[in-house]
Amino acid sequence: MNEINEKTFTIFAKRYCTRHGIVLSYKQTYLGNLNVLNACLNFCSERIPYMDIKSNKGGKGVGRKDLQKKGYFHDPKRFADLINGVVCAGRPVITADDLTELDSQTGQFAIAGYDKSGGGILKDRRRDVVRRAAFGVDFMVIGIENQEMPDYLMPLRCMSYDTAEYERQAAQIGRAVRNSGEVTQAEFLSGFRKDSRLHPCVTVVLYYGEDWDGAVSLKDIMDMDKIPKELADKVNDYKIYLCEVRKFENTEVFKTDVKQVFDCLRYAKEPEKLYRLMANDPAYRAMESDTYEAIVEYTGASELMKVKEYGEDGKVDMSDMATELIELGRRKGIEQGIAQGVGQGMINAITELLRDLGQIPQRVMELIEAQDDPDILSRWIKAAARANSIEEFERNMNAS
């Protein structure tokens, strides 16, 4: 996030307008003209060497987790897969080849704020990830916003992103129209031909928390109780497209490792089910490093970074992490919120996995409960996760 002092901004804004032949009246200030405002913000950000991002010298700024999420969906295949899965119900509407990278300044907007001394500043907000998706000769702009916690002004924020993008397009069209000799007076003054068209844009909000309790439309944050219905009905609404990642069930719509990221978040509080998933999905045995790191960041399981191991192909094998996941779950009270011993926790994990296969024979149950060797219990967890029947588990159990 850029933070530009208003006085500094005004100096650069005047310089920008002078260079580009823009004349503003006294009342038509730099802040009141959105086209000029966005252009000036770009101009300023190129010349003010201050970005509010944490550096080696310290300081407050964007955290590593946020940058990790931004980086993960910068990959065009994942971006396309995410949009196809979340927005298009799995239909392959967009491919990676259809996407063009856009600067995060696309759709940026400024909000008023105050610094620590109470002085006025302009804060420049930018999308986390933004791409242009081509559909023949047409295209649309698609943005992604990552949220760890609810933003109670999210509808206004998304509307501001989209409005700023439309203003940017309109300014670009306006320059072409005014430089053209064959326009009507109305078109020249509007900076827009009668047949000019804007390209649509949409912002998808990915929420990684437990439950979104924020607004999902502009009207949700409006006080409309006493407004007469005849007038209230005329107020335009603006809805956000929200995806609560932990509640997204049909992950089969994804064709890349976005599926594994969503699944890990979905089952973050059910480590036994998560391990069964890992044990039976080959994708977890050859995980891209950035995908592994994204899963660790999203689930808050930073302890798993200590056991990160690379295979010969340079990829990470997550399939043998049952013990770490279950112990971590126990420590954080993930399972029923009860602090249990490691051995008992592993026994519970085995029995939970076996119950999915059928009724557990008494002799098998007695053997499991009598075992107190963590190494053997760890092997049995893997055997239970990979078994297709109780009988198969019992054979592997005896073999170990």
N, C-alpha and C positions, 0 to 999 in steps of 0.2 A: 504494500500500500504506500503510494507516494503521499507525503504531507508537504503541501506548498503553502507558505505564508501568503496571506492575501495581498500584502503590499508587493512582495516579490512577484506574485502572479500578475498583478496589474501592470508592472513594468514590462514583463515578458509579453503580456497580452497586447499592450500598446505597440510593442516592437513587431509582433506578428501581424497585427492589423495594418500597420504601416507598410510592411514588406509586401503584403498581399492586396493592397489597395482597398481595404475594407474601412468604410467610414461609418461610425456609429454616432448617433445623436447623444446629447447629454443624458436623456432618459433611457436610451437603449444601451444599457451597460453591458460589459463583457459577461457578467454573470447572468444577465437576463436573456441572452441570445444563445440558445443551446448549440446551434451550429458552430458559432464562434467559440463557445466555451469548450467544446470537445476538441476542436482544432488547437486551441490555445493550450489545453492540458497536454496534448501530444507534444507540442512545441516546447512547453516547459519541462516535461519529463525527459526530453532529450538533452536539456541543458543544465538541469539541476542534479548534481551527482549525489543525491540523497535518496536512498531506498530504505524504507522501514523494514529491513530484513536482518535478522540476527547475523552478525559477522564475527570474525575471530576476536574482535576487540570487545565483544559483548554487546549488550543493548537488547531492547525488546523488539520482537518482530514475529514473522511467520515461523511456526514451529516445524520440526523435522517431519512430524506425522502428516501435517497438511501438505508439505512439499512432496512427501512420499505418495500421497493419493493423487496429487496433481500429475506427478511423473508417471504413475501407473497407467492412467487413462490417456496419456499422450500417445501411446502406441495406437496407430490407426486401426489395426485389426481388433484390438480390444474395444476401442471407441465404437466402431461399427457394430461389433457383437453386442455391446451394452445397449445401444439404441435399438437394434433389431429385437433384442430379447425383452427389454423393459417397455418400450413404446409400441413395438410392432408385433408383440406376442410370438416372437421367434421367426417371423417371416423375413427372409433376407432382402429387405428393402434397400439397404445400403451396403456397399463393399468398401474395403480399405482403399481401393483405387478411386472411389468416388470422392474421397475426402481430401481437402486442402487445408493445410495448417494456417491458422490465422493468429495474429498477435493477440495476446490477452487484452490489449487496449481496445480491441473491437468490442463495442458495447459498453465501454467504461463510462462512468459518470462521476460527478463530484457531489459531495455532501458537505454541509457546513459543520464545523466542529470547533473545539477549543483545545489549546495546548495546556500544559500543566500550570502555566502562569495566568491562564484565563484569556489569553489572546486568541483572536479568531484565526482559523486555518481552514484550508480546503483539503478534504481527504478524497483521494482519487481511488475509486473502487473498480476492480477489474474482475472479469470472470476467471474461474479456476482453469477451465479448459474450454476452448472454442474451436470449432471446425466449420468449414463450408462444405456442404454436401451437394454434389452436382447431380442433376436429373436431366440429362440431355443438355439443352441450352439454358435451362433454368437451374437455380440453386436455392438453398436455404441455409441459414446460419443456425447451428446447434451448439448450445453451451451446456456445460456441466458445472454444478455447484456442489461441493462436498460439505456436509454438515455433521459435526460431532454432536451438537446439541441443537435444540430448536432455536430458530431465529424468529422472534415474534413479529418481525416486520418483513418476513420473507416475501409475501405477495408484492409489497411495495418495492422491495429490492429487485425482484425478478422483473417487475414491470419497468423499473428504471433501467436495468440492463437492456431490455428489449427496445424500450423507447430510445435510448441513446444510440443503439445500433440503427434504428430507422432514421434518426436524425443524421447519423453519419452518412447513410446512403443518400438521404435527401440533399445533404450538402454537396456530395460528389456529383449527383445529377444536376444540382443547381449550377455548379461551375460550368458543366458542359452546355447546359441550356443557355446561360448568359453569354457564353462564347460563340454561340450559334447565331447566324444572321437571320434565320427564318423562324422567328417565334412571334407570337402575338404579345400584346402588351401585358395581358393577364399572365401568360406563361413566363414572361421575363420577370415580372414582379414576384410571381410565386416561386420562380426558380424551379419550375416543374411543368413539363408539357402535359397536355390533356391526356395523352396516351402513355405517359411515363408510369412506371410501376416499381414498387419496392419489392425486395425479396423477403420472404417471411423468415422469422426467427423464433426459436423456442428455447427455453431454459429448463433443463431437467435437474431436479434437486435430489441428490443421493443422501439419505439420512442413515447414519451408522449407529445411532443410539437405540434405546429400548422402545420407547413409545413417543411418537410425535404428538405433542399437545398444543402445537402452535396453529396459527391460521393457515388455511389452504386457499383463501380467496381474499380479495381486497375488501369485500363487504364484511368479512369476518372481523376486521379491525375498525369498522366504522360504527359510530353511534347512530343507529337508525331508528331507535325505539319510538321517538316522538315525531318522526318525519311522516307526513301524510303519505298514504300508500300511492296516491296518484303521482307524487313527486319521487318517492323512493323507488318506484318501478322504472323511473327514467335514469337512475344512477347506474352507470356502466360498471360492471364487475370485471375483475381480472383474477383468473384462477392459476395456481401454480401446478406443475406436473411433479408430484412428489413420489419417490420410490423409497419405501422403508426397507432397507436391505435385509435386516434381520427377520422380516416377515415375508420375504419373497420366497414362495414355495416351489414354483415350477422352474427350477434352475436348469432343467433339461433343454430349455429354449436356447441356452448359450452354447456356442461351439468352440470357445477358447477357454483359457484358464480363468476367465471371469466366473465360470461356474464354480470352480473350487473356492474362489474368494467368497462368493455369496454363501456357499454351503458351510464354510468354516465359521462365518459370522452367524449363520442360522443355528448351528449346533454348538456354538461357543459355550453354552451352559449345560451341554449334555455330552461330556467327553467320551463316554462309552460309545454312543452313537456316532460321534465324530470319528473315533478310531476305526469303527467298523467301516465307515465310509472310506477312510484312508486306506484301509487294508484291502478293499475290494476294487478300488479305482486306480488303474495303472498310472493315471496322470500324477498321483502323489509320489510316485517313485522317481519321477524325472521332472521336478518342478523348476521352472525358471527362478533364478535368484530373486529378481524383483517381485515376483508373485509371492514367494515365501515371505519376503520382508513385509509385503503389503498385508498378508494374513496375520503375521505377528503383530504389526502395528494396529490393525483394525480390531483384533480380538483382545488387545492389551496384554498378550502373553509374551512379554519381552524376555522372560526367562528362556524361551525356546531359542533365542538367538545364540545362547551359550552352547547348544547342542547341534548347531547348524553344521552339516557335513556335505561336502561336494563329492559327487561321483566322478568317474573317469571322463564323462562327457561334460563336466562343468556344471551339471544340474544338481539340485538338492533332492534327497530322498526323505520324504516325510512319513513314509509308511511304518517306520519302526519307532515312533514316538509315543507309544501308548503309555508307558510309565510316566514320562514327563507330563503328558496331558492330564492324566488322571491325578497324579500327585498335585499338580498345579490347581486342578479343579477342587481337590479336597482342601488345599490351603486357603483358597479364596471362598470357600463355602459354596461352591457352585452346585454341588449335589445336596439338596435339602438344607443347606446352610448349617450342616453339623460337622464339627471338627472330628475326623476319624483318623485312626492310625493308617499308615501306608499299607500295611498288610491287609487289613480289613477292607480298605478301599479297593485294593486289587481283587480281592475275593468277590466283592460286590460287583465289580466290573465284569468278571468272568460269568457270574450267574446271570447278570443282566443280559449279556450277549447270548448266553445259551437259552434263555427263556424265549428268545425270538425264534429259536429252532424247534421248540416243543417242550414237553415235560422233562425235567431233569431227573434221572434215576437216583434213588437214594444212595446207592454205592458211590456214584460219581460225586454227589453233593458232599458226602462224608470225606472223600479224598481231598476235595477242594478246600473244605473248611479246616482240615487237619494240616494243611500245608502252610508253612511260615517262612519258606525260603523265597525272598523277593525275586531272585533270578528265575526260579522255576515258575512262580506266579506270572512273571512277565512273559515267559514263553507260552504259558497257557492262555494268556490274554490274546496273544497273536493267533494261537491255534483256534480259539473260540471265534475270533473275528473272521477268520478265513474259512471256517468249517461250513458246510452246507447241511449238516445233520449232526445230531447228538452223537451218533455212532462214529462219524468221522472224527469228531473232536476226541472221543474216548480213545480211538486208535492212536491219534497223534499225541495224546496225553501220556499214554503208556510208553510210546516210543521215546518221549523226551526224558 
